[in-house]
Amino acid sequence: MNALLAVLLILAAISALGVVFSSQTLYSALSLVLTVGLLAAVFLVLNAQFLFVVQLIVYAGAVMVLFVFIIALLDPAAEDRPRLLDLRLILGVLAVATLCTAVFVAARDDVTYDTSCTTQAVTCMHGYSVGSLAETGVATADPFHSFGFPENAVDRAGNVQTLANQLFHTYVLPFEITSLLLLVAAVGAVYLTRRVAAGPRRDPQAEERWRDDLVEGPD
Amino acid sequence: MLSQSMFPWILLTAAFLFTLGALGVLIRRNPLVVFMCIELMLNAVNLALVGYSSYLNSEEGQVFAFMVIVVAAAEVVVGLGLLTRVFSIGRELDVDDLDEMKQ
């Protein structure tokens, strides 16, 4: 399983390179399809079956079809090779290298990679609230009732049932807000892509004749 | 349950994908590719969320990854609508050319 995960991660990284450095837009889109599919497989290995299906349907199915459709509609042959030794490229590589180093250092120093002391990591993350709880003497028996990570919670009831329980009980308000977000996005897309000249099609020659008539009077 | 040895590699890959997406946003000029790089960054965040979810044995990371997917879908819909609008009024698709908001 570890070897499979490693191979999937390496392939995803390689195909992500193709997204950024492809010369043609369509190749970038196809590389992104490959990356998204590989990440879906990674989700499956990580025991996130529901997200695997959602990733395939929403990303590889809907979003990428939309991307390829728009590329074919707008400029299928557009070449956009990033120029080498551009000032912007150098600045971008420097900024990204700094960010990447910062992320690596933070991930190495601040995260405890020991699964046996998950509770200690939670204590470190939420030390303040735990301390205040201990001072007031409330809930000292189970200070992590809202952050309790029970053994094999993800595996317990089947992933879809567990996730649905979270989604429709604990996070029902954010879930409803996302539906509102989707509604706003749909209305915005319809507004943006509406026909510019609404109503009956205008005839410029007829308008000119009409304007001439207004100036000179009807014959 | 994610094995202990693989978790740093998942975080490393997520950081790599995110920074690669950031690099693409910075250096590419086609707004379609810029959008794809933003998708790449969101996918990297999803990978980190699911990795933590598996590592900490908590399903909350997967819930948030689901929210991120919804936000990404909405963003793509609005963004591609904007791009077709820009194209239909006859502008070239180039983020350096579309800088009226700067002035």
Interface residues (C-beta under 8 A of the other chain):
Chain A: M1 N2 L5 A6 L9 A12 A13 A16 L17 V19 V20 T25 S28 A29 L32 T35 V36 L39 V42 F43 L46 N47 A48 F50 L51 V54 Q55 V58 Y59 A62 V63 L66 F67 I70 I71 L73 L74 D75 A78 D80 P82 D86 R88 L89 L91 G92 V93 A95 V96 L99 C100 V103 F104 A107 R108 V111 Y113 D114 T115 T118 A121 F149 P150 E151 N152 A153 V154 D155 N159 T162 L163 Q166 L167 T170 Y171 P174 F175 T178 L181 L182 V184 A185 A186 G188 A189 L192 T193 V196
Chain B: M1 L2 S3 Q4 S5 M6 F7 P8 W9 I10 L11 L12 T13 A15 F16 L17 F18 T19 L20 G21 A22 L23 G24 L26 I27 R28 R29 N30 L32 V33 F35 M36 C37 E39 L40 N43 N46 L47 V50 G51 S53 S54 Y55 L56 N57 S58 E59 E60 Q62 V63 A65 F66 M67 I69 V70 V71 A72 A73 A74 E75 V76 V77 V78 L80 G81 L82 L83 T84 R85 F87 S88 I89 L93
